[in-house]
Amino acid sequence: PKEWVVLCPTSPNLLFYPKKYNYTIKNDCPESLPPFECSHGFFVIGRIDPPLSGVSITVTTGDNEYNVTTDDEGQYKVGPLSESTKYTVVPYLEEYSFEPFDDDLHSFKAIKKSKLTIKISDHSTQNPLAGVLISVNGEGLRNSTTTSEEGFVAYSDILPGQYYIKPLLREFEFQPPSMVVDLKQGEDLSVDFKAFRVAFSCSGKVLSLNGSPLESVSVELVSQVDNEGHCKSYHDAVLTDKEGHYKFRGLQPKCQYQLSLATNDESMIEKGLPVTRHFTLSEKDIEGESFIAVLKNERVYVTGNVIINNLDLLTYITVGLYSDKYLESQVFSVGTDPIGFFRMPPLPRNNSKPYYVQLDSSLLYSQSYKVSVSNSNVSLTAGRDTHVTFNVTAESVPLANGNSYRGSFVGIFVALIVIFVLANIDKILVYIRGSGTGGGFRGKRH
């Protein structure tokens, strides 16, 4: 009593539902248990051709997985399975590939994979050549890889068939240039290529003034074309690595070349020391062509001149620096020196946004002068030292009657004198009479 039992029916050909019953025995035996339903199962039966034993067969049905191996005749059987169950069959054996037959998806054709080894050696030294790019195209394989330090590339477990092989490395030609091989089933094939050196390289280093290596510096190389046509036009540029090294490949022997550092607007280099290096390449690599780089200032300077026909008017002129093209956000505003030169405070060179320079003057709003300015608004390229020039012409404006403003000032002065005389007419008359009396007295004495 109270013993736990599991009832599980089995059959080599039948399926049972449910698969098992769990039952606890009580004091009295039950009169009957729930019945098991059964049905004939479905079997997955197949073979491997040619017959091959030990092939692992995996049949997957939903969450269930069944594993068997083929017998000595290459046959297998998995089941019983439910006929309504969807399943997949996957055979596996190392060094083999399997293809299902069209008329029997449970049976497979066994194809033993092959091996291909490609070796590259230097013709002059007979040493293995590393870094050669090997392209292989064939039966389901399209691959490009480089040879190891031992000078070879190996492909294992590839299908038999034809393969096209081509090696490639700058400065080298290969014999044969390419090759087509017919790889048999299960074959272990090795092929050899010889490399012939036909071009050479030039390398060096770029350092700062304190001797530290400079990364991402552009180094340019230009060839000199000869009259015989042996040396073709060549222009290339490379960037230095973290250690400051650079290298040019594929250079022709007996040709003249010129090396220099790129010093354009985008470059961080002000100039290289020396500015250029010249060499004629012989049939060997050139090393040690190094440069000392003078870096650009970390600040950007904006300077300029105001050219005006009357230097006395420079006191009425200012120049503003703005960070937007609408001239709403002013960064600096400066005046000029007595001859029209101005300099803005320094700006950071790594600022990627452009600036705008605007000439301003109270003369532009004055009725006394007619002012014309050439290119009063100048856009600056980000990160560059810039010098701008403003040409200003200021002419005094005449009055409607043709007199100048100076004449109008004289008229005002005369008017003030007249007003003064009229306001003091009595005193002036007394003074005049007194002067007249004095004159008569003097006449009487005579």
Secondary structure, DSSP 8 states (H G I E B T S, - for coil): ---EEEE----SSEEEESS-EEEE--SS--S-----EEEE-EEEEEEEES--TT-EEEEEETTEEEEEE--TTSEEEEEEE-TT---EEEEE-TTEEEEEETTEEEEEEEEE-EEEEEEEEETTT--B--S-EEEEEETTEEEEEE--TTSEEEEEEE-SEEEEEEEE-TTEEEESS-EEEEE-TT-EEEEEEEEEE--EEEEEEEE-TTS-B-SS-EEEEEEE--TTSSS---EEEEE--TTSEEEEEEE-TT-EEEEEE--STT-SEEEEESSEEEEE--SS-B----EEEEE--SEE-EEEEEEES-GGGGGGEEEEEESSTTS-SEEEEE---TTSEEE---EETT--S-EEEEEEEGGGG-SSEEEEEES-EEEE-TT--EEEEEEEEEEE---TTS--HHHHHHHHHHHHHHHHHHHTHHHHHHHHHHHHHHHHHHHHH-
